Amino acid sequence: MVKLIEKELSYKIVGVLFKVHKNLGRYCREKQYGDLFAKLLEEENIKFARECPIPIAGRKSNFVDFYIEDGVLVDLKSKPFVTKEDYYQMRRYLESINKELGLIVNFRNVYLNPKRILNTKMYIS
């Protein structure tokens, strides 16, 4: 049997993300998506930190858009497509703070399709 990481929490998060996409559409700025996402998370009583610093190489110079319930990182995008660099960035964040799951969400897509990024280093013995 396959274990889905942060199943209940990620289900709630994705539901909120769909509400944001439905409400604002495809062509807003990341900050606008983030503002509504934060508001809806508060309404759902989901704890989060926004623009949370991620220490990499001893410096807190990297920031993830949302760190939710001490378990899931969420990076919001509003661009034509998600790049490999976006995936690598999320993996670095996950590895740096030793968390299992990150979501990359690009609101520019016609149909919202959050990408689940796993910290594979947690599963290598």
C-alpha positions in Angstrom: 0.0 0.0 0.0 1.3 3.4 -0.9 1.4 6.0 1.8 0.3 9.5 0.7 2.3 12.1 2.6 0.3 14.7 4.5 -2.9 13.3 2.9 -5.5 15.3 4.9 -3.5 18.5 5.1 -2.6 18.6 1.4 -6.3 17.8 0.5 -7.4 20.9 2.5 -4.6 23.1 1.0 -5.5 22.1 -2.5 -9.1 22.8 -1.9 -8.2 26.4 -0.8 -5.9 26.8 -3.8 -8.8 25.8 -6.1 -11.0 28.5 -4.4 -8.2 31.1 -5.0 -7.9 30.1 -8.7 -11.7 30.2 -9.2 -12.0 33.6 -7.5 -9.0 35.4 -9.2 -8.6 33.6 -12.5 -5.3 33.2 -14.4 -3.8 36.6 -14.8 -3.1 38.1 -11.4 0.2 38.7 -9.7 1.6 36.2 -7.2 1.1 38.6 -4.3 -2.6 38.8 -5.1 -2.9 35.0 -5.1 -0.9 34.9 -1.9 -3.1 37.5 -0.2 -6.3 35.6 -0.9 -4.7 32.3 -0.1 -3.6 33.6 3.3 -7.1 35.0 4.0 -8.8 31.7 3.1 -6.3 29.7 5.2 -7.2 31.8 8.2 -10.9 31.2 7.5 -10.2 27.5 7.5 -8.2 27.7 10.7 -5.1 26.4 9.0 -1.9 27.6 10.7 0.8 29.0 8.4 3.8 31.3 8.1 4.1 33.5 5.0 7.4 34.4 3.4 9.1 32.0 5.8 12.9 32.1 5.7 14.6 28.8 4.7 18.2 28.6 5.9 20.5 27.2 3.2 24.3 27.1 3.9 23.8 28.8 7.2 22.1 31.9 5.7 18.4 32.8 5.8 18.4 34.3 2.3 15.7 32.1 0.8 12.0 32.4 1.5 9.2 30.0 0.8 5.8 31.6 0.1 3.9 29.5 2.7 4.9 27.1 5.4 1.7 25.3 6.5 1.0 23.5 9.7 4.7 22.8 10.3 4.6 20.2 7.5 4.0 21.4 3.9 5.8 24.1 1.9 3.8 25.9 -0.8 5.4 28.0 -3.5 3.0 30.1 -5.6 3.7 31.0 -9.2 2.1 33.1 -11.9 4.0 32.4 -15.1 3.6 30.6 -18.4 5.1 27.4 -17.0 7.0 25.9 -14.1 10.7 25.3 -14.8 13.2 22.7 -13.6 14.7 25.4 -11.5 11.4 25.8 -9.6 11.5 22.0 -8.8 15.1 22.1 -7.7 14.5 25.1 -5.5 11.6 23.4 -3.7 13.8 20.2 -3.2 16.6 22.4 -1.7 14.0 23.9 0.7 12.7 20.5 1.7 16.1 19.1 2.2 17.3 22.1 4.1 14.6 21.9 6.8 14.1 18.2 6.6 10.4 18.2 5.5 8.7 15.6 3.2 6.3 17.6 1.0 6.2 20.8 -1.0 3.6 22.0 -3.4 4.3 24.2 -6.5 1.2 25.9 -7.8 1.1 27.8 -11.0 -2.1 29.9 -11.3 -1.4 30.8 -14.9 -2.6 27.4 -16.1 -6.2 27.1 -17.4 -6.7 24.1 -15.0 -5.0 24.3 -11.6 -2.6 21.4 -11.2 -0.5 21.6 -8.0 2.8 19.7 -8.3 3.7 17.6 -5.3 7.5 17.6 -4.7 8.9 15.0 -2.3 12.1 15.2 -0.3 13.6 11.9 -1.6 16.5 12.1 0.7 14.3 11.2 3.6 13.7 7.8 2.0 17.3 6.9 1.1 18.9 4.8 3.8 
